[in-house]
Amino acid sequence: MATRTAEAEWKGDLKAGRGTVKLGSGAFEGQYSFASRFEEGKGTNPEELIGAAHAGCFSMAFSGGLAAAGHVPDSVHTTAKVTVDKVGDGFGITKIALDVQASIPGIDNETFQKFAEDAKKNCPVSKALAAVSEITMNARLI
């Protein structure tokens, strides 16, 4: 199996410092800061990258499960909203909300929801994020 690489560098103190993150594939490199993470500053942040990973993993797992059962999706679009809050003396990811819209010919809503829940529970990123106390999902057929 594959091993993926990403890197980050931070310079300075927590509030005034600046950092960069870079994917090993070269597909993304971006700046981050205290303001982009905990306020509304310009740049990316670790939680945004976790959200992208979760949305991508879920969409693939959902599509794979559906297709294996003969329900090949036309499309699956997932948005992940990752909430970071003050927890004790530090910060923690307290919630991830997945919003899913999918076009799947010939599937009923009960079957659709069953496969969505399975993907939410079993995609590798969901498993890695099991410590997050609340992961919700709103899945809709379109």
Secondary structure, DSSP 8 states (H G I E B T S, - for coil): -----EEEEEES-TTT-EEEEEETTSS-EEEEEHHHHHSS-SSB-HHHHHHHHHHHHHHHHHHHHHHHTT---SEEEEEEEEEEEEETTEEEEEEEEEEEEEE-TT--HHHHHHHHHHHHHHSHHHHHTTTSS-EEEEEEE-
